[in-house]
């Protein structure tokens, strides 16, 4: 079973995404801020990370750069999932190393489909 880390400061969003992924057969764990995310990734690397951009203690762009710069985690799939919808936000997320960028609000099948596609790689 694939492990997914959800990094989201909104408890409601975190729980909604976690429930959706569990219903689709994924093992889920969560982090509410950037430092907690980095600690979890280093302790027990997931197969995929879903990152909000606006987070306490360290933003999603910084987390993505750290993931992709570390030889132990550079192959982790990263999905940026943010309310930031401008084309520049998408461009900047991909420039930091994200494998996909999904704007909130999103359709559940869009997120699940993107996750499945990235896990197949």
BELZIRA-V640000 format. One record per helix or strand of 3 or more residues. SS is the DSSP state (H for helix, E for strand). FROM is the first residue (numbers start at 1). TO is the last residue. If there is no record, write none. Layout:
# BELZIRA-V640000
[[SS | FROM | TO] [SS | FROM | TO]]
This chain:
# BELZIRA-V640000
[[E | 3 | 7] [H | 11 | 23] [E | 27 | 31] [H | 34 | 43] [E | 48 | 51] [H | 60 | 69] [E | 77 | 82] [H | 87 | 95] [E | 100 | 103] [H | 108 | 120]]
